Amino acid sequence: MRADDTSISSIVLFSPERFSGDWQVLESATQGCHGAPQHWRWDGTSRFTLSGVDCTGIKPTHLGGVAALTGPGARMMPDTGFGREPIWVLWVDQDYRIAVLGTPSGQFGQIIGRKGIEDRPDLRKAAREILEFNGYFPAAIGH
């Protein structure tokens, strides 16, 4: 899903408070995940409580547990979800309407958007470009 010889980077200016809330999966390598809900609830100090649908495996599964912010930037470590892989927010637009999630191992990458916000082609294009810049093959994720 991702080129082994390409470095990956997370965003530096990350606001957990602004990221907190309801998202939906727009693109994922997991079949059947388009529109799947993900809820990220910031505790105000160091972690997100997760719920919804995990779209990082072969098939959609229940998403639960927490993701601790490990820094710098938007780097997190889940206790149960996301295959227990580190979660990096590779990019989020300035208004926190769309975000790109990935992991250094390349095991998953996905584009998520705010639930109830109109999907904008320009932001989706930018998100795909971020995936490609980080060594992902967008065609493998575009489900």
C-alpha positions as CSV (number, residue, x, y, z in Angstrom):
1,M,0.0,0.0,0.0
2,R,3.0,2.3,0.5
3,A,6.5,2.4,-0.9
4,D,9.1,1.2,1.6
5,D,11.8,3.7,0.6
6,T,9.7,6.8,1.1
7,S,9.7,8.7,4.4
8,I,6.4,9.6,6.1
9,S,5.7,12.8,8.0
10,S,2.9,14.0,10.3
11,I,1.7,17.5,10.5
12,V,3.4,19.7,13.1
13,L,0.7,22.2,13.8
14,F,-2.0,19.9,15.1
15,S,-4.9,20.9,17.4
16,P,-6.4,17.9,19.2
17,E,-9.3,20.0,20.2
18,R,-10.2,20.9,16.6
19,F,-9.6,17.3,15.5
20,S,-11.9,15.9,18.1
21,G,-15.4,15.0,16.9
22,D,-17.3,13.0,14.3
23,W,-15.7,11.9,11.1
24,Q,-16.5,9.5,8.3
25,V,-14.2,7.4,6.2
26,L,-14.0,8.8,2.6
27,E,-11.3,6.5,1.2
28,S,-9.8,3.3,2.6
29,A,-8.2,0.1,1.3
30,T,-10.9,-1.8,3.3
31,Q,-13.9,-2.7,1.1
32,G,-17.2,-1.5,2.5
33,C,-15.9,1.4,4.6
34,H,-17.0,4.4,2.5
35,G,-19.1,6.5,4.9
36,A,-18.2,4.5,8.0
37,P,-18.3,6.7,11.1
38,Q,-15.4,7.3,13.4
39,H,-15.7,9.3,16.6
40,W,-12.6,10.9,18.1
41,R,-13.2,12.4,21.6
42,W,-10.3,14.4,23.1
43,D,-10.0,14.1,26.8
44,G,-8.4,17.5,27.1
45,T,-5.0,16.3,28.2
46,S,-3.3,13.4,26.3
47,R,-5.6,11.0,24.4
48,F,-8.7,10.4,22.3
49,T,-11.4,8.0,23.1
50,L,-12.3,6.1,19.9
51,S,-15.5,4.6,18.7
52,G,-17.2,3.7,15.4
53,V,-15.7,1.6,12.6
54,D,-12.1,0.5,12.2
55,C,-11.2,0.5,8.5
56,T,-7.6,-0.6,8.6
57,G,-8.0,-4.4,8.2
58,I,-9.3,-6.8,5.6
59,K,-12.9,-6.0,6.6
60,P,-14.6,-3.3,8.7
61,T,-14.5,-4.0,12.5
62,H,-15.6,-2.3,15.7
63,L,-13.4,0.7,16.7
64,G,-12.9,1.2,20.4
65,G,-10.3,2.0,23.0
66,V,-8.1,5.1,23.1
67,A,-5.3,6.7,21.1
68,A,-2.7,8.4,23.2
69,L,-1.0,11.4,21.7
70,T,2.7,10.6,21.6
71,G,4.0,13.7,19.7
72,P,5.6,15.5,18.2
73,G,2.9,16.7,15.9
74,A,-0.1,14.5,15.3
75,R,1.3,11.1,16.3
76,M,-0.8,8.7,18.3
77,M,-0.7,5.2,19.6
78,P,-3.9,3.2,20.0
79,D,-4.4,0.6,22.6
80,T,-6.7,-1.6,20.6
81,G,-7.9,-0.1,17.3
82,F,-6.1,0.5,14.0
83,G,-4.3,-2.9,14.3
84,R,-2.3,-1.3,17.2
85,E,-0.2,0.5,14.6
86,P,0.9,4.1,15.3
87,I,-1.6,6.6,13.8
88,W,-0.1,9.6,12.2
89,V,-2.2,12.5,10.9
90,L,-0.4,13.2,7.7
91,W,-2.5,16.3,6.8
92,V,-5.6,18.1,7.8
93,D,-7.0,21.2,5.9
94,Q,-6.9,24.5,7.8
95,D,-10.6,24.2,8.8
96,Y,-10.4,20.5,9.9
97,R,-12.9,19.3,7.3
98,I,-10.7,16.5,5.8
99,A,-7.7,14.6,7.1
100,V,-5.3,12.0,6.0
101,L,-4.3,9.2,8.4
102,G,-1.5,6.8,7.9
103,T,1.1,4.6,9.7
104,P,4.9,4.4,9.2
105,S,4.7,0.7,8.3
106,G,2.4,1.5,5.4
107,Q,-0.2,-1.1,6.7
108,F,-3.0,1.4,6.3
109,G,-3.8,4.8,5.0
110,Q,-7.2,6.5,4.8
111,I,-8.9,9.8,4.1
112,I,-11.6,10.9,6.6
113,G,-14.0,13.8,6.4
114,R,-16.2,15.6,8.8
115,K,-19.6,14.0,9.1
116,G,-22.2,16.3,7.6
117,I,-19.8,18.5,5.7
118,E,-20.0,18.6,1.9
119,D,-17.3,16.6,0.2
120,R,-15.2,19.0,-1.8
121,P,-13.3,17.7,-4.9
122,D,-10.4,20.1,-4.3
123,L,-9.8,18.9,-0.8
124,R,-10.2,15.3,-1.8
125,K,-7.6,15.9,-4.5
126,A,-5.2,17.5,-2.0
127,A,-5.7,14.6,0.4
128,R,-4.8,12.1,-2.4
129,E,-1.7,14.2,-3.2
130,I,-0.6,14.0,0.4
131,L,-1.0,10.2,0.4
132,E,1.1,10.0,-2.8
133,F,3.8,12.4,-1.3
134,N,4.1,10.0,1.7
135,G,4.7,7.0,-0.6
136,Y,1.2,5.6,-0.6
137,F,-0.4,4.3,-3.8
138,P,-3.8,6.2,-3.8
139,A,-5.4,3.7,-6.2
140,A,-5.0,1.0,-3.4
141,I,-6.8,3.3,-1.0
142,G,-9.6,4.7,-3.1
143,H,-12.5,2.5,-2.0
